[in-house]
Amino acid sequence: MYSLRVETLLVDQLSLFRFMNSIANNFLADMGGPIPTVELTEFGDFTCGQCRRSRSLLTSVLNAFDGRVRYTYRHFPNDRCEASKMAALAAEAARRQDQFWPMYQALFTLPNITRTTLSVLAISLGLQYHQFLTDLDDDDLHHRIEADRGEGHQLGVLTTPTLFVGGQRFYGKMTLSRLAP
């Protein structure tokens, strides 16, 4: 019985590893060197207080290990919060204009996320305003965000931020030394 549980656990971990590798290889919202030492994937929410507080730590990790960490952001918006869903849509709409990362950074600093504040932000980032507004209502972007949420659920994500380091879920307090490759 014990060996069966271990074998099942190993198969599950192998499946998780393969799944995380496919996420990293197929997802466009990532930054880092072409051959990183480690993959760091975050399932996050732009309106989550803990996600906002963790930005400086994640920035420190990426700066300290420049080019050796590939960071990938996955959407995991709060279903009960309209601002959370709108922020994820705004990031994806900005991606269509090659401005995902500037929008990503700005969204974590907005105290209040509404369609109006997102419109002002889009203009300040130099996005094509009418295209941005059209994209906010595009079903394809809604599906992309839901796909991220679904993948998060498959991996056992329940809260944000949830990090995976090298395909393994990260547990505990986030510190620079614990996140170092």
N, C-alpha and C positions, 0 to 999 in steps of 0.2 A: 504494500500500500504506500509506504513512504517513497519508494523509488518511482512510483507512478506520479506522485505529487511533484517530485523534483523534475521529472521528465516533462510534465505539463508546464511547470514554471519555466524551464529552459526554452520550450517551444514558444511560450507566450512572450518571453523576453526577446527571442530571436524575431518573432513577428513584430514586436514593438520596434526593435532596431531597424528592421527593413522598412517599416512604415515611416519612421522618423527620417530615414535616409531619403525616401521618396518625397516626403514633404520638403526637405531641404533642397532637393534637386529640382522640384517642380514649382517652387514658390518664388515669386519675383521680388518680394519685399525683404531682401536680405542685403547685408553689407559685410564686407570683409575680404580677405585675400582669396585668390583663386584656389589655393590649396591650404585651407585653414588647418590649424592644429586641432581645433575643437569647434563643434557646432553648438550654438546657444540659441534655442528657440523659446520665444515667449508667447504665451497665450495671454493677451491683455485687453484692457478696456480703457479707452481714453478718458472716461469720467471717473474711474476708480481711484480713490485717494491713495491707496497703497501703490498702485501702478505709477501714479504721479510722483510719489516720494522716491520710488526706486530709480527714476531716470538718472540722477547724478551717479548712483552706484554703477548702473549699466554703462553709462558714458565713460566712467573711470576704467571699467574692465576693458571696454573696446579700445580706449586710448592706451592703456598700459600694455596691451598685447596686440598692438596695431598689426593688422594683416594676418594674425594667427587665430583670430576668432571670427567665425561667420555668425552674425546675428540675424535671426529671422523673426519677424513679427507676425503673429497670427491673431486675427480678430476673435474676441470672445465677449461680445457686448452683452450687457445686462438686458435680458428680454423685457423687464418691467420698466425700463428707463428709455424713453424716446430719444433723449439727448445722446445716450450711449450708442444707439443704433445710427443716429444721424452723423455722429462723429466718425464711425467706421465707414459709412457711405462717403463722407467727405474725403477721407484718406484714399479710398478707392477711386473716387472721381478725380482727385489730384494725380493719382498714378497714371491715369489715361493721358495726362498732360506732362508726364515725366517729372512730377513734383511730389511724389509720395513722401520722401523723407523730410522736405521742408514742412509739409502739412502735418506729418506725424509729430515733429518737434513742436509746432505751434499749437496743435490740439491739446497737448499735455499742459499748456500754460493758460488756456482759456478758462476764466472763472465760470462762464456761463455759455453753454452751447445751445444755440438756436439756429434756425435757418438764416436769420438776419446776421448773426455773428459769423456764421460760416461764409456767408456771401461777402461780408467785409474782409474776412480773412483771405478768401480766394482772390479778391481784387488786390490785396496787399502783397500776395505772393506772385502776382503777375499772371494768374490763370485766365484763360478765356472764360469770362463770366457766364455767358449764355450757355456755353458747352458744359461748364461746371454744374449749373442749375439743371440742365437736361439730364446729366449723368446721375445726379442725386436721386432721380426718380426711375432710373434704369433698372429693370428687373434682373438683368445679368449681374449687376453689382450686389443686389440683395441676395442672389443665389450664391455668389462668391463668399460673402460674409457668412451665410448659413452653412456653407461647406466647411469653412474654418471652424465654426462652432461644432458642427457634427464630428469633425476629426478630433477636436478637443474632447468631446464627450466620449469618443471611442478610446481615447487615451486616459480617461478618468479625470479630466479636468472638471472641477466644480467651482473654483473661485479664481480670481485674478489678483495679482499676476501668478501664473504657473509657468515655471521654467523647466526646460529639458536641456541638459548639458551632455553632449555626446550621445544623444538618444536616450538618456536615462533621466527620469523625473528627478528634479532637485527638491529636496525636502529641507526644511529648517530655515534659519535666519540667513538672509542674503548678506554676505560680506565680500569684500574684494578678495581676501585670501581664500575663501571657500569657493568662489567662482573662477579663480585663476586656473588656466589650463596647466 
